[in-house]
Amino acid sequence: MERRHFLKNLGIGAAATLIAGKSVANEINKSLDYTMENFNTHEFQPLPYAYDALEPYIDARTMELHYDKHYRAYFNNFINAIKGTPLDNEAIDKIFAKASGVGDAVRNNGGGFYNHFLFWNNMAPKSAGPSSELNAALAKAFGSLDKFKETFSNAAKTRFGSGWAWLYLTPDKKLAIGSTPNQDNTLMDVSPIKGTPLLCLDVWEHAYYLKYQNRRPEYIDAFWNIVSWEEVGKRYQQALK
């Protein structure tokens, strides 16, 4: 059930190896597919860049531990929690829709598995700005791109303890910002904020402590240098459908 971590210590530019008849580039494109169908088989998702690709903003050692220890543990614990139950063959959005009744092991580890997949893929070594359409939507919702960043950053900085900050599209197709504790997300019935996640930021201490120690605001400010606006824009387009 677990995919081979074929991108460890490799950059995307080195993707020439063939795996099961598919190029690494094709596997990367599949991993970047935001749609829920990508989670129907509950597969361990590859990291779409090398551990050091996001330096100096996220250091290689933090990325390695975060991906290969924390993320892998969430995945393994989630698989063990659903094994032999009806949830084993259920899409993860359906599981989240009834998170209040599936037990803490499924809720917490399923959230950790899914949230991190979004997190890895809404970052990139080279970060361009949002498309004109997304920029206009953010400006309409929050006043300007800078005001959006300020509001999102504040949600991340003021999340008490561990959790996540989110940009999400509400059920009535409005952009909104909020945060959730632990490994909850906006797809869960237990979440006070609900909608389709577009951009997320992990503010658990393990995401930044090796480099930034207790300076969470510094980590959050650095995050804007590696946001993959292309990925966020793709999620936005899909969520509007």
HELIX and SHEET records of a PDB file:
HELIX    1   1 ILE A   12  ALA A   14  5                                   3    
HELIX    2   2 VAL A   24  SER A   31  1                                   8    
HELIX    3   3 MET A   36  PHE A   39  5                                   4    
HELIX    4   4 ALA A   60  LEU A   65  1                                   6    
HELIX    5   5 HIS A   66  TYR A   71  3                                   6    
HELIX    6   6 ARG A   72  ILE A   82  1                                  11    
HELIX    7   7 PRO A   86  ASN A   89  5                                   4    
HELIX    8   8 ILE A   92  PHE A   96  1                                   5    
HELIX    9   9 ALA A   99  GLY A  101  5                                   3    
HELIX   10  10 ASP A  104  ASN A  121  1                                  18    
HELIX   11  11 SER A  132  PHE A  142  1                                  11    
HELIX   12  12 LEU A  145  LYS A  157  1                                  13    
HELIX   13  13 GLU A  205  ALA A  207  5                                   3    
HELIX   14  14 TYR A  209  TYR A  212  1                                   4    
HELIX   15  15 ARG A  216  PHE A  223  1                                   8    
HELIX   16  16 TRP A  229  LEU A  240  1                                  12    
SHEET    1   A 2 LEU A  18  ILE A  19  0                                        
SHEET    2   A 2 LYS A  22  SER A  23 -1                                        
SHEET    1   B 3 LEU A 175  PRO A 181  0                                        
SHEET    2   B 3 GLY A 163  LEU A 169 -1                                        
SHEET    3   B 3 THR A 196  ASP A 202 -1                                        
END                                                                             
